[in-house]
Amino acid sequence: MHSSLVIVVCLAVLQAAVAKDLRNAAEPKIPAACTSLSGTGKEETEVIQKALTGCAKGKAVHLSSGTFISGPLTIPTGVGLWVDSAATLKASTNPKDFDQGKNTCGTLDGSGSGCKPFITIKGAKGSGIYGKGTIDGQGGQTIQGKGVSWWELARDAQTKNKKQNCPRLIQIENSQDITLYQITMKNSPNFHVSSKNTNGFTAWGVTINTPGTARNTDGIDPASSQNVTIAHCSIATGDDNVAIKAGDGPTRHVSILNNKFGVGHGMSIGSEVNGGVSDVTVTTLTLDGTTNGLRIKSDKSRGGLVTGVTYTDVCIHNVKNPIVLDTQYSSSGGSKIPTFKGITFNNVKVLTAGTFTFDGISDSNPVEATLNNVHIKSGSKWVATHAKITGKYAEDASGSSC
């Protein structure tokens, strides 16, 4: 009996040691400026891009003040873009600026891949975006020549069962040690930040503030990446506040630390998890007004193993679905079966009644979760199908705010 206890404790310690960003990321610093620019309120794509291309590695292009309007920008390896507190960088509303060559940006079709991102970091190492200024995607503004906004186009796509061609705000791909620090992002036409196939990504002190009605405007999506830290951020948006994905490969060693989420779809894993998601720690998180709280979602068309996920010190308020483990997120069929196990909830407090869902594929492949010190509001609904839940919860949560 004693030796069994020792084994369990050792395994728990080992899991805690690996279930995070292995870099132990610290607060970033803004690099020194290689040049400083003042915005004129006019289109300045070429000016900014020339400065970025000519900037020495280890330094940053400093947007010091004023409003800059720009089409797509690429940040080279080792270079930073520093948007200072008196500066705003706005995305062009001309879809031709973002078009991938098929004249589909700003239209509906079956692929939704017709637009370049506003800011691209690709094949880079040590690049970043810094500063207390604002990057505005202008998603709610009318698209030139279209008579609708990017967000209205996205809603139209939903109605017509098509896909909208809208630019993402920041796209990071095949890179290493990329940093977002202090920057405010708002009104993205599509996802705000997508980090794909990247080893080492830090978002620290970032603010995302976009209306909850803006469709498909995910906050930060680490996908098929490892060694990720999202810390001290405030995220309100129209889709997942954070969504960890693994469609093209595994995502692992992720730390989500000391964040606050407003409107949005919550702290999500999925729905694409066929590459596997593991070693994730979410600590000191407040969710207030999200649709979902802590959610893992997938289905048979994009499922895989999600394991080694720990949520600790979480406060949830005014959330319809505080905890959702859903292996049947859609009715799509296939052979990529979702398996959720090793999911642990520690010190979770839910202050308003909601629906808790634990929905596995089958009794032979249940969702497996452990509850430690979980307190929920009385009157909540608890739905468990094909679920193996260890531990207990108490319907004794009190208080009116986190």
C-alpha positions as CSV (number, residue, x, y, z in Angstrom):
1,M,0.0,0.0,0.0
2,H,2.8,2.4,0.9
3,S,4.8,1.6,-2.2
4,S,1.8,2.2,-4.4
5,L,1.3,5.6,-2.9
6,V,5.0,6.5,-3.5
7,I,4.6,5.5,-7.2
8,V,1.5,7.7,-7.6
9,V,3.1,10.7,-5.9
10,C,6.3,10.3,-8.1
11,L,4.2,10.1,-11.3
12,A,2.3,13.3,-10.2
13,V,5.6,15.1,-9.6
14,L,7.0,14.0,-12.9
15,Q,3.9,15.1,-14.7
16,A,4.0,18.5,-13.1
17,A,7.6,18.9,-14.1
18,V,7.0,18.3,-17.8
19,A,3.5,19.7,-18.3
20,K,4.7,23.2,-19.3
21,D,6.9,25.2,-21.6
22,L,10.4,23.7,-21.1
23,R,12.0,27.1,-21.7
24,N,10.8,28.7,-18.4
25,A,10.0,31.8,-20.3
26,A,10.6,35.1,-18.6
27,E,9.2,38.6,-19.2
28,P,10.6,39.8,-22.6
29,K,12.4,43.1,-23.2
30,I,11.8,45.5,-26.1
31,P,14.9,45.5,-28.4
32,A,16.7,48.8,-29.3
33,A,15.4,50.6,-32.3
34,C,17.2,50.4,-35.6
35,T,15.0,53.3,-37.0
36,S,12.0,55.3,-35.8
37,L,9.0,56.2,-37.9
38,S,6.0,58.6,-37.4
39,G,2.7,57.8,-38.9
40,T,1.0,60.2,-41.3
41,G,-2.5,58.6,-41.3
42,K,-1.9,57.5,-44.9
43,E,-0.9,54.2,-46.5
44,E,2.7,53.4,-45.6
45,T,3.3,49.7,-46.4
46,E,6.4,50.3,-48.4
47,V,8.0,52.6,-45.8
48,I,7.4,50.1,-43.0
49,Q,8.5,47.0,-45.0
50,K,11.7,48.7,-46.2
51,A,12.5,49.6,-42.6
52,L,11.9,46.0,-41.5
53,T,13.9,44.5,-44.3
54,G,16.8,46.8,-43.6
55,C,16.8,46.4,-39.8
56,A,19.7,44.7,-38.2
57,K,19.1,41.5,-36.3
58,G,18.4,42.0,-32.6
59,K,16.8,45.4,-33.2
60,A,13.3,46.7,-33.9
61,V,11.6,49.1,-36.3
62,H,10.0,51.7,-33.9
63,L,6.6,53.1,-34.8
64,S,6.9,56.0,-32.4
65,S,3.7,57.9,-32.9
66,G,0.7,58.6,-35.2
67,T,-1.5,56.3,-37.3
68,F,0.0,54.0,-39.9
69,I,-2.2,52.3,-42.6
70,S,-0.6,49.3,-44.2
71,G,-1.1,46.2,-46.4
72,P,0.6,42.9,-45.6
73,L,3.9,43.1,-43.8
74,T,6.6,40.5,-43.3
75,I,8.9,40.6,-40.2
76,P,12.3,39.1,-41.0
77,T,14.3,36.7,-38.8
78,G,15.7,38.3,-35.7
79,V,13.9,41.6,-36.2
80,G,11.2,43.3,-34.1
81,L,8.3,45.6,-34.8
82,W,7.9,48.0,-31.9
83,V,4.5,49.8,-31.9
84,D,4.8,52.5,-29.1
85,S,2.0,53.7,-27.0
86,A,1.3,56.8,-29.1
87,A,1.2,54.7,-32.4
88,T,-1.6,52.7,-34.1
89,L,-1.0,50.3,-37.0
90,K,-4.1,49.8,-39.0
91,A,-4.7,47.1,-41.7
92,S,-5.8,48.3,-45.1
93,T,-9.5,47.7,-45.9
94,N,-8.6,47.1,-49.6
95,P,-9.0,43.3,-50.2
96,K,-6.7,43.6,-53.3
97,D,-3.8,44.4,-50.9
98,F,-4.2,41.0,-49.3
99,D,-5.2,38.9,-52.3
100,Q,-3.2,35.7,-52.8
101,G,-3.5,36.0,-56.6
102,K,-6.9,34.5,-57.4
103,N,-8.9,37.7,-56.8
104,T,-10.9,35.9,-54.0
105,C,-9.9,38.0,-50.9
106,G,-13.1,39.6,-49.7
107,T,-15.4,37.0,-51.3
108,L,-17.0,33.7,-50.3
109,D,-16.0,30.3,-51.6
110,G,-15.3,26.8,-50.5
111,S,-11.7,27.2,-49.3
112,G,-11.4,30.5,-47.4
113,S,-7.7,30.8,-48.2
114,G,-7.7,33.7,-50.5
115,C,-6.1,36.4,-48.3
116,K,-2.5,37.0,-47.0
117,P,-2.2,37.7,-43.3
118,F,-1.7,41.3,-42.2
119,I,1.6,40.4,-40.5
120,T,3.6,37.3,-41.4
121,I,6.5,35.8,-39.5
122,K,7.7,32.7,-41.4
123,G,10.9,30.7,-41.2
124,A,12.2,33.2,-38.6
125,K,14.1,33.0,-35.4
126,G,14.0,35.5,-32.6
127,S,11.5,37.9,-34.2
128,G,8.7,39.7,-32.4
129,I,6.2,42.4,-32.0
130,Y,6.5,44.7,-29.0
131,G,5.1,47.9,-27.4
132,K,2.1,49.4,-25.8
133,G,0.6,50.6,-29.0
134,T,-2.3,49.1,-31.0
135,I,-2.6,46.9,-34.1
136,D,-6.1,47.4,-35.5
137,G,-7.3,44.9,-38.1
138,Q,-10.4,47.1,-38.9
139,G,-12.6,44.0,-39.1
140,G,-15.7,46.1,-38.5
141,Q,-15.0,48.7,-41.3
142,T,-16.4,48.4,-44.8
143,I,-14.2,46.5,-47.2
144,Q,-13.3,48.7,-50.1
145,G,-15.6,47.9,-53.1
146,K,-17.7,45.4,-51.2
147,G,-20.2,47.3,-49.2
148,V,-19.8,45.0,-46.2
149,S,-17.3,44.6,-43.4
150,W,-15.0,41.6,-42.9
151,W,-17.2,40.5,-40.0
152,E,-20.4,40.9,-42.1
153,L,-18.7,38.8,-44.8
154,A,-17.9,36.1,-42.2
155,R,-21.5,36.1,-40.9
156,D,-22.8,35.8,-44.5
157,A,-20.5,32.8,-45.0
158,Q,-22.1,31.1,-42.1
159,T,-25.6,31.8,-43.5
160,K,-24.7,30.4,-46.9
161,N,-22.6,27.5,-45.6
162,K,-19.5,28.8,-47.3
163,K,-16.1,30.1,-46.2
164,Q,-15.1,33.8,-46.0
165,N,-11.8,35.0,-47.4
166,C,-10.6,37.4,-44.7
167,P,-7.0,38.1,-43.6
168,R,-5.6,36.9,-40.3
169,L,-4.0,39.6,-38.2
170,I,-0.7,37.8,-37.3
171,Q,0.5,34.5,-38.8
172,I,3.6,32.8,-37.4
173,E,4.9,29.7,-39.2
174,N,7.9,27.3,-39.1
175,S,9.7,29.6,-36.7
176,Q,11.6,29.6,-33.4
177,D,11.5,31.8,-30.3
178,I,8.9,34.4,-31.4
179,T,7.7,37.0,-29.0
180,L,4.6,39.2,-28.7
181,Y,5.0,41.6,-25.8
182,Q,2.6,44.2,-24.4
183,I,0.9,44.9,-27.7
184,T,-2.8,45.5,-28.0
185,M,-4.6,43.9,-30.9
186,K,-8.2,44.5,-31.9
187,N,-10.8,44.1,-34.6
188,S,-9.1,41.3,-36.6
189,P,-11.0,40.3,-39.7
190,N,-10.2,36.6,-38.8
191,F,-7.9,34.9,-36.2
192,H,-5.8,37.4,-34.3
193,V,-2.7,35.2,-33.7
194,S,-1.9,31.8,-35.2
195,S,1.4,30.2,-34.4
196,K,1.9,27.1,-36.5
197,N,4.8,24.6,-36.5
198,T,6.8,26.8,-34.2
199,N,9.2,25.9,-31.4
200,G,9.3,28.7,-28.8
201,F,6.4,31.2,-28.8
202,T,5.7,33.8,-26.0
203,A,2.7,36.1,-25.7
204,W,3.3,38.2,-22.6
205,G,1.2,41.1,-21.4
206,V,-0.8,41.1,-24.6
207,T,-4.3,42.6,-24.9
208,I,-6.9,41.4,-27.4
209,N,-10.1,43.3,-27.4
210,T,-12.7,42.5,-30.2
211,P,-16.5,42.2,-30.0
212,G,-18.0,38.8,-29.1
213,T,-20.1,39.0,-32.3
214,A,-17.1,39.0,-34.6
215,R,-17.2,35.5,-36.1
216,N,-14.0,33.4,-36.3
217,T,-11.8,35.9,-34.5
218,D,-9.9,33.5,-32.3
219,G,-7.5,35.2,-29.9
220,I,-4.3,33.1,-29.8
221,D,-4.1,29.7,-31.5
222,P,-0.9,27.7,-31.0
223,A,-1.0,24.9,-33.5
224,S,1.4,22.0,-34.0
225,S,3.9,23.8,-31.9
226,Q,5.9,23.3,-28.7
227,N,7.3,25.3,-25.9
228,V,4.6,27.9,-25.8
229,T,3.9,30.5,-23.0
230,I,0.8,32.7,-22.9
231,A,1.1,34.9,-19.8
232,H,-0.4,38.0,-18.2
233,C,-2.7,38.5,-21.2
234,S,-6.3,39.9,-21.4
235,I,-8.3,38.4,-24.2
236,A,-11.8,39.2,-25.3
237,T,-12.9,38.1,-28.8
238,G,-15.6,36.5,-30.9
239,D,-14.4,32.9,-30.9
240,D,-11.9,30.9,-28.8
241,N,-9.9,33.1,-26.5
242,V,-7.1,30.6,-26.8
243,A,-7.3,27.4,-28.9
244,I,-4.5,24.8,-28.7
245,K,-4.6,22.8,-32.0
246,A,-2.6,19.9,-33.4
247,G,-3.8,19.4,-37.0
248,D,-0.4,19.0,-38.7
249,G,1.7,17.6,-35.8
250,P,1.9,17.5,-32.0
251,T,1.4,20.5,-29.7
252,R,3.2,20.0,-26.3
253,H,4.8,21.8,-23.5
254,V,2.4,24.7,-23.2
255,S,2.1,27.1,-20.2
256,I,-1.0,29.4,-19.9
257,L,-0.3,31.5,-16.9
258,N,-2.1,34.4,-15.1
259,N,-4.5,35.4,-17.8
260,K,-8.0,37.0,-17.9
261,F,-10.6,36.1,-20.5
262,G,-13.7,38.2,-21.3
263,V,-16.2,37.5,-24.1
264,G,-15.2,34.6,-26.3
265,H,-15.6,30.8,-26.5
266,G,-13.1,30.1,-23.7
267,M,-9.9,28.2,-23.0
268,S,-10.0,25.6,-25.7
269,I,-8.1,22.6,-26.9
270,G,-9.2,21.5,-30.4
271,S,-11.0,20.8,-32.5
272,E,-8.0,19.6,-34.6
273,V,-6.1,17.3,-32.2
274,N,-5.1,14.5,-34.6
275,G,-1.4,15.3,-34.1
276,G,-1.8,14.9,-30.3
277,V,-1.8,17.5,-27.5
278,S,0.1,16.9,-24.3
279,D,1.9,18.5,-21.4
280,V,-0.3,21.6,-21.0
281,T,-0.7,23.6,-17.8
282,V,-3.3,26.3,-17.3
283,T,-2.7,28.2,-14.1
284,T,-4.4,31.3,-12.5
285,L,-7.1,31.9,-15.1
286,T,-10.2,34.0,-14.8
287,L,-13.0,33.5,-17.3
288,D,-15.8,36.1,-17.1
289,G,-18.6,36.1,-19.7
290,T,-17.1,33.5,-22.0
291,T,-19.6,31.1,-23.7
292,N,-17.5,28.1,-22.5
293,G,-14.9,27.9,-19.8
294,L,-12.4,25.0,-19.9
295,R,-13.1,23.1,-23.1
296,I,-11.5,20.2,-25.0
297,K,-13.4,19.5,-28.2
298,S,-12.9,17.1,-31.2
299,D,-14.6,14.5,-33.3
300,K,-13.9,11.4,-35.4
301,S,-12.6,13.5,-38.4
302,R,-9.8,15.2,-36.5
303,G,-9.4,13.4,-33.1
304,G,-6.3,12.2,-31.4
305,L,-4.8,11.8,-27.9
306,V,-5.1,14.8,-25.5
307,T,-3.4,14.0,-22.3
308,G,-1.3,15.6,-19.5
309,V,-3.5,18.7,-19.2
310,T,-3.8,20.4,-15.8
311,Y,-6.0,23.3,-14.9
312,T,-5.1,24.9,-11.5
313,D,-6.5,28.0,-9.7
314,V,-9.3,28.9,-12.1
315,C,-12.2,31.2,-11.4
316,I,-15.3,31.0,-13.8
317,H,-18.1,33.5,-13.7
318,N,-21.1,34.1,-16.0
319,V,-20.2,31.1,-18.2
320,K,-22.9,28.9,-19.7
321,N,-20.7,25.8,-20.1
322,P,-17.9,26.0,-17.4
323,I,-16.3,22.6,-18.2
324,V,-16.7,20.8,-21.5
325,L,-14.9,17.6,-22.6
326,D,-16.6,16.8,-25.8
327,T,-15.4,14.0,-28.2
328,Q,-18.4,14.5,-30.4
329,Y,-18.0,18.2,-31.2
330,S,-19.6,17.6,-34.6
331,S,-21.2,14.7,-36.4
332,S,-18.3,14.3,-38.8
333,G,-17.2,10.7,-39.3
334,G,-13.8,9.1,-39.7
335,S,-11.2,7.0,-38.1
336,K,-9.4,9.7,-36.1
337,I,-10.9,8.9,-32.7
338,P,-10.6,11.4,-29.9
339,T,-9.1,10.2,-26.6
340,F,-9.1,12.5,-23.6
341,K,-7.3,11.2,-20.5
342,G,-5.0,12.5,-17.8
343,I,-7.1,15.7,-17.5
344,T,-6.9,17.3,-14.1
345,F,-8.8,20.1,-12.5
346,N,-7.3,21.6,-9.3
347,N,-8.8,24.4,-7.2
348,V,-11.5,25.4,-9.7
349,K,-14.3,27.7,-8.6
350,V,-17.5,28.3,-10.7
351,L,-19.6,31.1,-9.4
352,T,-22.7,30.9,-11.6
353,A,-24.7,27.8,-12.5
354,G,-24.0,26.1,-15.8
355,T,-23.8,22.8,-17.7
356,F,-20.8,20.6,-17.1
357,T,-20.2,18.1,-19.9
358,F,-18.0,15.0,-20.0
359,D,-18.8,13.2,-23.2
360,G,-16.6,10.2,-24.3
361,I,-16.7,8.1,-27.4
362,S,-17.5,4.8,-25.7
363,D,-17.2,2.9,-22.5
364,S,-14.0,1.4,-23.8
365,N,-12.7,4.9,-24.6
366,P,-14.1,7.2,-22.0
367,V,-13.0,10.7,-21.2
368,E,-10.9,10.4,-18.0
369,A,-10.7,13.4,-15.6
370,T,-9.6,14.0,-12.0
371,L,-11.3,16.6,-9.8
372,N,-9.4,18.1,-6.9
373,N,-11.1,20.9,-4.8
374,V,-13.7,21.8,-7.5
375,H,-16.5,24.0,-6.2
376,I,-19.5,24.8,-8.4
377,K,-22.7,26.8,-8.1
378,S,-25.7,25.0,-6.9
379,G,-28.3,24.4,-9.6
380,S,-25.7,23.4,-12.2
381,K,-26.3,20.5,-14.6
382,W,-23.8,17.7,-14.7
383,V,-23.8,15.5,-17.9
384,A,-21.4,12.5,-18.0
385,T,-21.5,10.0,-20.8
386,H,-18.8,7.4,-21.3
387,A,-16.8,9.2,-18.6
388,K,-14.4,8.1,-15.9
389,I,-14.2,10.8,-13.3
390,T,-12.0,10.5,-10.2
391,G,-12.6,12.8,-7.3
392,K,-15.7,14.9,-6.4
393,Y,-17.1,18.3,-6.7
394,A,-19.1,20.4,-4.2
395,E,-22.1,22.6,-5.1
396,D,-21.0,25.2,-2.6
397,A,-19.4,28.0,-4.6
398,S,-20.3,31.4,-3.3
399,G,-19.5,35.0,-4.3
400,S,-20.5,37.2,-7.2
401,S,-17.2,37.9,-8.9
402,C,-13.7,36.5,-9.4
